Amino acid sequence: MNTPPSPAPLLASRRVLLTGGLGSLGQAQARRLRADGADVHVLDLPSPRGEAFAAELNQEAGERMGRVHFVALDLRDTAGAQTAVSELGRGLGGFDILINNAALITHKPFEEFSLAEYEEVMQVNSTAGFALTQALAPGMKAKRWGRIINFCSLTLNGRWEKYVPYVASKGAMLGQTKTLARALGPFGITVNAVSPGAIVSDAEQRVFGDKLQEYNDWVLENQSLKRRGQPQDVADLVAFLASGQSDFLTGQILSLDGGW
């Protein structure tokens, strides 16, 4: 008796551009999307870590897995990044999935932020997402299929007074998600956002430093679920939004926060 062939991976032949791909959340997403068959282009600041990460994933076993490629760009040069990504997309035959995951996060009393600091956070966390959507949407329109996945944040609940630029940038991403879903829906392109809660990451270690245990206890006290969210939790939701299983879902902000 012949064994029927296994079904194709959910994201076989799909091309993904993932920004902020070298952070904890980005790496988990790259691993999961690659395992689902996608070719993942990991965009982050120029660094030897980028090529090393791509090489590490490409050496892992799994003939049905996709490939990982490192794209070295600085999103603070938004116009330059937009041009480079547009050219990359045309050269590859278009991207199918854009994940605007990159983010800067800083915290201090709002009076202490300079305008330059505020603008830098907005540039990376919000303006770059808009610019890359503009760069890749024409190719998605031509295919009549596409996925744009933005990142919002639990901090939009209003309890994070020392994160004004970061929270403002995430509010802008919420607005982009809602309006772009309308603009791109007629072309078969969905636009959704993931709104993570307090996910264990290298970023929280940088921000909270020697107060990490105190922060961890506070998170668990406020969450309904009494375990910390992990990067893999985020990656699993992103994989669902990137796949054909979410075809009728657009314009939505999906909270992944353990129940605050």
FENVENRA-V116583 format. One record per helix or strand. SS is the DSSP state (~ for helix, > for strand). FROM is the first residue (numbers start at 1). TO is the last residue. Records with the same first field share a line. If there is no record, write none. Layout:
# FENVENRA-V116583
SS = FROM-TO / FROM-TO
This chain:
# FENVENRA-V116583
> = 15-19 / 39-44 / 68-72 / 97-100 / 146-151 / 189-196 / 199-199 / 229-229 / 253-256
~ = 24-35 / 48-59 / 78-92 / 110-112 / 115-143 / 154-157 / 164-185 / 202-222 / 231-242 / 244-246
